[in-house]
Amino acid sequence: MQVSVTSAEGLKRTLKVVIGQGELGERFVSRLDEVKGNIQLKGFRRGKVPTTHIKKVYGRSLMAEVLQKAVEETTEKAISERKERPAFEPRIEFPEDKAEIDRVMEGQGDFAYSVSFEVLPEITIADLTALELEKLVADVPDEDVTKAIEQMAERNVSYDIQDGRETAEGDQVVIDFVGRIDGTEFEGGKAEDAPLVIGGGGFIPGFEDGIKGAKAGDERVVKATFPAEYPVATLAGKEAEFSVKVKSVAVPKKPEINDEFAKGLGVETLDELKTRVREQIASEYEQVSRAKLKRVMLDALDKAHVFELPPTLVDGEFNGIWQDLTRRMTEAKKSFEDEGKTEEQVRDEYRKIAERRVRLGLVLGEVGTAAKIDVTQDELRNALFQQARRFPGQEKMVYDYFQQNPNAVSQLRAPIYEDKVVDHIAAQAKVTERKVPVAELLAPIEEDGAPAAPDAVPDANKA
């Protein structure tokens, strides 16, 4: 094998690889020895077919196998010997001259091909111990605990049936109904003994208003219109008429917030419930605090690292962002003009976001590699378990999906890996806490391009 560099511009590389006729001949003979014992042709016993006859019948197909394997192995060796780190799968280009290919297939010539790829840049990681980061934290106000427990009480409300009561906001009714559009019943528009809380938004707009004031035993005809964005296309935007019979009316009965209420939620006292709720809210605040610290950290890392980016990685990231953006705009029926910008301006903005994501993905990958950070099988199993829990009754289907799709497993691995790298950086950096009001802590983070997780950047943390 002979390797020469035909182009080395920036991060782009093109190599010319020549596999000599002699090497190909040796590989061909080796492959022939592997298969001849299993070949059986008419007129010959298995394993007794003459080599010359095998070459005549299977020579070209065997040489094709030899070439494919030789190209794979020599490409890997050529890149490895140069200690290159490809940013994506190398592109192989074969000779276009058919006569040249025929000579190679007949074992009469050398085989030359080219390998093109982009390499990952050399990245000098900034001194992580010099990073100065601010972490926003907030105490849990007593009123937030009270509000949370009151919401729990509202979710545990019971209903007492009251004969003769006129239905009002917050009441629960049990109804039978039949819906029709233009006099014809439609699928899904009929039910019996259906519970409905007035004001709860459990039905299409206008339906609940049409029941207000009704008593048990009353029958009404209610007109309501399906929203234009209703997911069933045949119903979207259509006006329907519902024949409704009210079977019972019940008033809400909110539980008294005391020790008995707490026991119903699995704790012994109201004070213990308050403690549990405070801890839960504090945990949620900590997640927000960590997310904002991560954003500050990424901003600092972005500013601290300047290096050339592999164009193909940037293009791939940008195309993914752009496809998602245009899909959402199409669904929302919006245009760039609605935002007061041209498509060119928006493209430029999102190109910068793509560059930021690739840069940060490479930096995080480099930090993780240097720190020997990896994702354990236990962590992956736990992530898979959490995914399966989101689909009750379909857990086996979820497990099978991840077992059969390595890319899906990579999607589980990526955020775990990124979180571990972020924790490592935070442990190295100088992090100071600043106590802020809850409103400031919970203010939305401006979306301008969180990094792609390292696994989203091909081989960023593996090469």
RABEL-V739284 format. One record per residue. RES is the residue in one letter. OMEGA is omega as a letter, one per 20 degrees, with the letter a starting at -180 (none if undefined). BURIAL is # if it has 24 or more other ideal C-beta (glycine too) atoms within 12 Angstrom, else .. D_LAST is the distance of its C-alpha to the last C-alpha in whole Angstrom. Layout:
BEGIN
RES:OMEGA:BURIAL:D_LAST + RES:OMEGA:BURIAL:D_LAST
END
This chain:
BEGIN
M:r:#:23 + Q:a:.:24 + V:r:#:21 + S:r:.:22 + V:r:.:21 + T:r:.:23 + S:r:.:22 + A:a:.:19 + E:a:.:20 + G:r:.:18 + L:a:#:15 + K:r:#:16 + R:r:#:16 + T:r:#:19 + L:r:#:19 + K:a:#:22 + V:r:#:22 + V:r:#:25 + I:a:#:26 + G:r:.:29 + Q:a:.:32 + G:r:.:32 + E:r:#:29 + L:r:#:29 + G:r:#:33 + E:r:.:32 + R:a:#:29 + F:r:#:32 + V:r:.:34 + S:r:.:32 + R:r:#:31 + L:r:#:35 + D:a:.:36 + E:a:.:34 + V:a:#:36 + K:r:#:39 + G:a:.:40 + N:a:.:40 + I:r:#:41 + Q:r:.:45 + L:a:.:47 + K:r:.:50 + G:a:.:53 + F:r:.:50 + R:r:.:49 + R:r:.:46 + G:a:.:44 + K:r:.:47 + V:r:#:46 + P:a:.:46 + T:a:.:43 + T:r:.:45 + H:r:.:45 + I:r:#:42 + K:a:#:41 + K:a:.:43 + V:a:.:42 + Y:a:#:39 + G:a:#:37 + R:a:.:36 + S:r:.:34 + L:r:#:33 + M:r:#:32 + A:r:.:30 + E:a:.:28 + V:a:#:27 + L:a:#:26 + Q:a:.:24 + K:a:.:22 + A:r:#:22 + V:r:#:20 + E:a:.:17 + E:a:.:17 + T:r:#:18 + T:r:#:15 + E:a:#:13 + K:a:.:14 + A:a:#:15 + I:a:#:11 + S:a:.:10 + E:r:.:14 + R:a:.:13 + K:r:.:10 + E:r:#:9 + R:a:#:6 + P:r:#:7 + A:r:#:8 + F:a:#:10 + E:r:.:12 + P:r:#:13 + R:a:.:17 + I:r:#:19 + E:a:.:23 + F:r:.:26 + P:r:.:29 + E:a:.:32 + D:a:.:35 + K:a:.:36 + A:r:.:38 + E:r:.:35 + I:r:.:33 + D:r:.:37 + R:r:.:37 + V:a:#:33 + M:r:#:34 + E:r:.:37 + G:a:#:36 + Q:a:.:37 + G:r:#:34 + D:r:#:31 + F:a:#:28 + A:r:#:26 + Y:a:#:24 + S:r:#:21 + V:r:#:18 + S:r:#:17 + F:r:#:14 + E:a:#:13 + V:r:#:10 + L:a:#:9 + P:r:#:11 + E:a:.:12 + I:r:#:13 + T:a:.:15 + I:r:#:16 + A:r:.:20 + D:a:.:22 + L:a:#:22 + T:r:.:25 + A:r:.:27 + L:r:#:26 + E:a:.:30 + L:r:#:30 + E:r:.:33 + K:r:#:33 + L:r:#:36 + V:a:#:38 + A:r:#:41 + D:r:.:44 + V:a:#:45 + P:r:.:48 + D:a:.:51 + E:r:.:52 + D:r:#:48 + V:r:#:49 + T:a:.:52 + K:a:.:51 + A:a:#:48 + I:r:#:51 + E:r:.:53 + Q:r:.:51 + M:r:#:51 + A:r:#:54 + E:r:.:54 + R:r:.:52 + N:a:.:54 + V:r:.:57 + S:a:.:60 + Y:r:#:63 + D:r:.:66 + I:r:.:68 + Q:r:.:71 + D:r:.:74 + G:a:.:75 + R:r:#:73 + E:a:.:71 + T:r:#:68 + A:r:.:66 + E:r:.:63 + G:r:.:61 + D:r:#:63 + Q:r:#:61 + V:r:#:63 + V:a:#:63 + I:r:#:64 + D:r:#:64 + F:r:#:63 + V:a:#:63 + G:r:#:62 + R:r:#:63 + I:a:#:62 + D:r:.:65 + G:a:.:67 + T:r:.:64 + E:r:.:62 + F:a:.:58 + E:a:.:56 + G:a:.:55 + G:a:#:58 + K:r:.:60 + A:r:.:60 + E:r:.:62 + D:a:.:62 + A:r:#:59 + P:a:.:59 + L:r:#:58 + V:a:#:58 + I:a:#:60 + G:a:.:58 + G:r:.:54 + G:a:.:53 + G:a:.:53 + F:a:#:54 + I:a:#:54 + P:r:.:56 + G:a:.:60 + F:a:#:60 + E:r:#:61 + D:a:.:63 + G:a:#:65 + I:a:#:66 + K:r:#:67 + G:a:.:70 + A:r:#:71 + K:r:#:72 + A:a:#:72 + G:r:.:73 + D:r:#:73 + E:a:.:72 + R:r:#:70 + V:a:.:69 + V:r:#:66 + K:r:.:64 + A:a:#:60 + T:r:#:58 + F:r:#:54 + P:a:.:52 + A:a:.:51 + E:a:.:47 + Y:a:.:48 + P:r:.:45 + V:a:.:48 + A:a:.:49 + T:a:.:52 + L:a:#:53 + A:r:.:52 + G:a:.:54 + K:r:#:57 + E:a:#:60 + A:r:#:61 + E:a:#:64 + F:r:#:64 + S:a:#:67 + V:r:#:66 + K:r:#:68 + V:a:#:68 + K:r:#:68 + S:r:#:68 + V:a:#:67 + A:a:#:66 + V:a:#:65 + P:r:#:62 + K:a:.:63 + K:a:.:60 + P:r:#:60 + E:a:.:61 + I:a:#:59 + N:a:.:60 + D:r:.:59 + E:r:.:60 + F:r:#:57 + A:r:#:55 + K:r:.:55 + G:r:.:55 + L:r:#:51 + G:r:.:51 + V:a:.:52 + E:a:.:55 + T:r:.:56 + L:r:#:55 + D:r:.:54 + E:r:.:51 + L:r:#:50 + K:r:#:50 + T:r:.:48 + R:a:.:46 + V:r:#:46 + R:r:#:45 + E:r:.:42 + Q:r:.:41 + I:r:#:41 + A:r:#:40 + S:r:.:37 + E:r:.:36 + Y:a:#:37 + E:r:.:34 + Q:r:.:32 + V:r:#:33 + S:a:#:33 + R:r:#:29 + A:r:#:28 + K:r:#:30 + L:r:#:28 + K:r:#:25 + R:r:#:26 + V:r:#:27 + M:a:#:24 + L:r:#:22 + D:a:#:25 + A:r:#:25 + L:r:#:21 + D:a:#:21 + K:a:.:24 + A:a:#:22 + H:r:#:19 + V:r:.:20 + F:a:#:17 + E:a:.:17 + L:r:#:16 + P:a:#:14 + P:a:#:18 + T:r:#:16 + L:r:#:15 + V:r:#:18 + D:a:.:20 + G:r:#:19 + E:r:#:19 + F:a:#:22 + N:r:.:24 + G:r:.:23 + I:a:#:25 + W:r:#:28 + Q:r:.:28 + D:r:.:29 + L:a:#:31 + T:r:.:33 + R:a:.:33 + R:r:.:35 + M:r:.:37 + T:r:.:38 + E:a:.:39 + A:a:.:41 + K:r:.:43 + K:r:.:42 + S:r:.:41 + F:r:.:39 + E:r:.:43 + D:r:.:44 + E:r:.:41 + G:a:.:43 + K:r:.:40 + T:r:.:39 + E:r:.:36 + E:r:.:35 + Q:a:.:35 + V:r:#:33 + R:r:.:30 + D:r:.:30 + E:a:#:30 + Y:r:#:27 + R:r:#:25 + K:r:.:25 + I:r:#:24 + A:r:#:21 + E:r:#:20 + R:a:#:20 + R:r:#:18 + V:a:#:15 + R:a:#:16 + L:r:#:16 + G:r:#:13 + L:r:#:11 + V:r:#:13 + L:r:#:13 + G:r:#:10 + E:r:#:10 + V:a:#:13 + G:r:#:12 + T:a:#:9 + A:a:.:12 + A:a:.:14 + K:r:.:13 + I:r:#:14 + D:r:.:14 + V:a:#:16 + T:r:.:19 + Q:r:.:21 + D:r:.:24 + E:r:.:22 + L:r:#:21 + R:r:.:25 + N:r:.:26 + A:r:#:25 + L:r:#:26 + F:r:.:29 + Q:r:.:30 + Q:a:.:29 + A:a:.:31 + R:a:.:34 + R:a:.:34 + F:a:.:35 + P:r:.:38 + G:a:.:40 + Q:a:.:37 + E:a:.:34 + K:r:.:34 + M:r:.:33 + V:r:#:30 + Y:a:.:29 + D:a:.:29 + Y:a:.:27 + F:r:#:24 + Q:a:.:24 + Q:a:.:25 + N:r:.:22 + P:r:.:18 + N:r:.:18 + A:r:.:20 + V:r:#:19 + S:r:#:16 + Q:r:.:18 + L:a:#:20 + R:a:#:17 + A:a:#:16 + P:r:#:19 + I:r:#:19 + Y:a:#:16 + E:r:#:17 + D:a:#:20 + K:r:#:19 + V:r:#:17 + V:r:#:20 + D:r:.:22 + H:r:#:20 + I:r:#:21 + A:r:#:24 + A:r:.:25 + Q:a:#:24 + A:r:#:26 + K:a:.:30 + V:r:#:31 + T:a:.:34 + E:r:.:36 + R:a:.:39 + K:a:.:41 + V:r:.:42 + P:a:.:44 + V:a:#:43 + A:r:.:43 + E:r:.:41 + L:a:#:38 + L:r:.:38 + A:a:.:39 + P:r:.:36 + I:r:.:33 + E:a:.:32 + E:r:.:30 + D:r:.:28 + G:r:#:24 + A:a:#:23 + P:r:#:19 + A:r:#:17 + A:a:#:15 + P:a:#:12 + D:r:#:11 + A:r:#:13 + V:a:#:11 + P:r:#:9 + D:a:#:5 + A:a:#:6 + N:a:#:6 + K:a:.:4 + A:none:#:0
END
